[in-house]
């Protein structure tokens, strides 16, 4: 449930009160010094509808403000039962939940830096525990999710910033892998390769893209989308997403540092990384758009659905087409062996 507080000029009160009958929501109203405060507690599935109706009237965009806070428990003798259609939250709430680690800021950069170091050393030492540690702290899910959410808002003010954050994060991890790989190629190259062949299992398994890798990335993206639209913590599912992104990115750098003999292997890891990014984006988009289709109880309202620009819908459709083509290519490549990156 959500506690919704609406603060508006008192002379605008009649505009908002029209929602009482329309949405069957009862507001507690107080007026002090020409400022009206409306307060109500609504079910999660009602929040998105209420917020978008309020914004449609100009509340929070032209005048006044809206404050939404979670409610863990309500006890009331006259509480009316509301049919539960799901736990979907509004797009604004989803953005607020993930925005902190989806844009370039000191915290995001620090976590990327640390995850890059852990991933690079974990790969070189072939230590699964260190690699998993890098996945836990890598903040690579939020920018992808915010990119998709940006396409669901009329002004789309977040997508470009989120894409930039994801690119910068992945580039930083690749560069860290390059530096750490260069150090080990100078001091102890046998941990990576011997006699022109890669001998490190953790590095070797991230060279040739496979259907299994794509399925894992898609499943991770779907799970992430479900957690986000329900307003749940994405800490656990974020590890699965990072597993598809952080180690492959570090792998690219480590292999680039190993010399021209391993450029083809580095290309294989880069292709795997790109495929995983596209897969996670597409699967997150699928969940968000499905939830949006069921607007009464989903994550966005009918008004917002109609405002979304067609160009962004086209972008998402193209992403799915690209993903399908990639999967077909991988299947054919596994069958005919057109490309190998060993």
N, C-alpha and C positions, 0 to 999 in steps of 0.2 A: 504494500500500500504506500501511497505518497501523500505527504502533507503539502498542500498548495496554498501559498499566500500571495494575494494580488494587491498591490499598492497602487492606487490611482487617484487623480484629482476627484474631489467629491462631485463636481459637476458632470463627470463622466460615468457616474454610478449607474444611471438608467441603461446605458449601452451594454454594460456587462451583465446587468440583472436579466437581460433578455435570454441569457443562457440557462437560467433556472429551469424553465419549462422545456427548452429545446434539448438539454442534456440530462434532465432529471437529477440535477446536482444542487444540493442545498448549501448556500453560503452563509456563514456567520459574518455580519457586517458591523464594523465600528467606524465612526467618523470622529476625527479630531483635527481641529484647525484646518479645515478644508481639504483634508486628506482622508480618503476612504480606504479601509483595509478589509478585504474579503478573504475569508479563511475557510478551507474545506479539506476533508480527507477523502481521497478517491482510490479505487482499485488501480492496480498497475495498468490494466488494459484500457482504463478510461483516461489515463494521464495524457497520452499522445493526442487524443481527440480534443480534450479540454485546452491543451496548450496551443494547438493549431487554430482552434476557434477563437481563442483570446488574441493570438497574433493577427488573425484575420480582421479583428475589430480594431487593431492598432495597439493593443496592450503589449508593452515590452518592445515595440518597434517604433511607435510614434509618441506614445506617452506611457507613463507608469512603468512598473517592473513586476516580474513574476519570480517567486522563490519556491523551489521544489526541494523537499528533503524526504528521505526514506522513513517509513514508519514500520517498526518491527512488530508492534502489537497494539490492538485497540480492544477495549472492553466496553460494550455499550448494551443497555437493555433493550433499546429500540432500533438496533442496527438492522437494516434491511439487507437481505441476501441479494447479491448481484451475481448473475450468471458469469462464471469465469471462462473466458475464451482463450486464456493464455497469459503469460507474464511479460508480454512485449512492452517495451518502454519507448518513449519518444526519441526521435532522431537527436534532438537537443541533448537529452540525457546521455545517449550513447556517445555523442561527441565529447560531452563534458567528462565522461568516465575515462576516455582513452587519450584525450588531447594532450595531457601532461607529458606522456612518453611517445608522442607521435610527431612532434615538431622539434626542430633544432633548438636545443637549450643545453646548459652545462650538464644537467643530469643525464640526458640522452647521450651526449658525447662521451661522458665518463663511463657509462655502462657499455657503450659500443667499444671503447678503448680496452676496457677490462675483458670483455668477452672475446675480443680479437686476440689478445695475448693468451688467454686460456685456451682458445681453440687452436692456435698455432702451436703452442707447446704440447697440447694434448695430442695433436696429430703427429708431430715429430717424435714424441716419446711413445706413440701408439698406446696412449693411456685413455681408456674409455671414460673413466671417472672424471678426468680433467675436461674431456670433450663435453660430457654432460653438464659439468659446472658452467661451461661457456654458454650452453643453451639456456640455462636457468636465468642468467642475468642479461642475455641479449634482448634488447628492446625492439625487435624487428617486426613484431606482429602489428603493433599499434599504427605505424605509418601506412601499412597496406590497408588496414581496416578503415582508417580515416580517409584514405584516397577514395575508397568506395563510397563511404558515407557522404563525402563531398559531392559526389555525383547525384546524391539524393536530395540535395538542397538547391533551391532555385539560383542562389548567387554563387554557389560553389567556391567559397573562399578558402577552403582547406586543402583541396586536392593537390594543387601545385606545391604548396608548402610541405605536404606529407610525402609526395614523390621525391622532393629535394632531400628531405630527411632520410628516406630509405636509401637513396643513391649515395648520399654522403656517408651514411653508416656502413653500407656494403663496401664502398671504396676504402674507407678507413681500415676495415677488417682485412681487405686484400693487401693494402700497403703494410699493415702490421705483419701479415703472413710473409710478405716479401722480405721485410727486414729480418724477422726471426729466421726465415729460411736461409737468407744470405749468411747470417752468423753461423748457423749449423753447417752449411756447405763449406764454410771456411775452417771450422774447428772439428766437426765430426760428421762428415757427409754420409758415413755408412748407416746412419739412422734413417736416411731417406732413400738412398740408392746405392747399388754396387754393380760394377761391370755394365753400366748403361741400362740397368733395369731397376724399377721401383721395388724395394723390398719391404716397405712399410705398409702393413695391411690397412690401417686407418686412412692412409692417403690413397691407396690403390682402389678401395671400394667406392671412392668418390670421383672416379674418372669417367666411367662409362654410364651415361644416363640409361635408365631402364623403366619399364612400365611400373615396376614396384615403387620406384622413387616418385613417380607422378601420382600414383594412387595414394601414397603416404602423404604427399603434399596436399592433395585434394581433400583427403579425410581430415587433415589438420585444419585446413581452411574452413571446411564445413563446421567442424567442432568449434572453431573460434567464432564463426558467425553466430552460432546458436548461443554461445556464452554471452556474446555482446548484446544481442537483441533481448536477452532475458535480464540484462543488467547484472550478471554474475561476474565474479573476479576472473580475469583471463590469465592469471599467473600460471596455472597448470597447463592449459592448452597452449599458452605462449611458448612453453618449452618445446612442444611438438613442432610448432611453426619454426622456431629458431633452429631446430635440428635439421630442417630442410634448407636453411640459409646460412647460418654462421659457419659451420665447418666447411661447406663447399667454398664459401668466399675465402676463408683462410687457406684452403687447399690450393686455390688459384695462385695466391701469392707465394706459397711455399714452393710450388712447382715452377713458377716463373723464376724464382731465385736459384733453381737447380740447373739452369743453363738451357741453351737452345735445343739440347737433346730431348727435353721434356716439354717443349712448347705445345706439342700436340696433346699431351696429357693435361696441361693447363687449360687448353681450349675445351677439352672434354668436361673439366670441372666447371668452367665458365658457362658452358651450355646447360649443364645440370642446374647451376644456380639460376639462370634465366628461366628455365622451364619451371623450376619450383616457385619462383616469384609469380609467374603467370598463372600457375595452377592455384596457388593460394588466393590470388586476387580474384580469379574466376569463381572459385568455390565460395568465397566470402560474398561476392556479388550475388551469387545464386541465392544464398540464404537471405540476404537483405531484401532482394527483390521479391522473393516468395513471401516473406513476412509483410512486405509493403502491399502486396496484392490483396491480403486479407486485412484491409485497412481498419475495420471495426474489430479491434483487438490485436492488431499488428503493431508495427513500429512507426508508421506515419499515417497521417490522415488523408482523406480524399482531397482536401484543398491542396495540400502540399504535393500529393501525387500528380495533380494536374499541372502544377507549376514547373515540374522538372523539365529541363530542356531536352529536346529530342536528340541533340548532339551527344549528350552523355549516355542516353539509352543506346545509341549507335555504338559508342565506344565499348560498352559492356558486351553487346552482341558480338562485336568484332573479336573481343577477347576470347569468348567461347569458341568462335570459329577457329581462331589461331590455336587454341588448346586442342581442339579436335584434330586439326591438321598435324600438330606435333605428335599426338598419340599415335595417329596412323603412320607417321614417318618412323617413329621408334619401333613399332611393330614390324614394318617392312624392313627396317635396318637390321633388326635382330634376326630376321629370316634370311636376308640376302647379304648381310655383312658389308654394306656400302662404306661405312665409316667405322674405324676402330681407333681408340685413343690410348691404347696401352703403349 
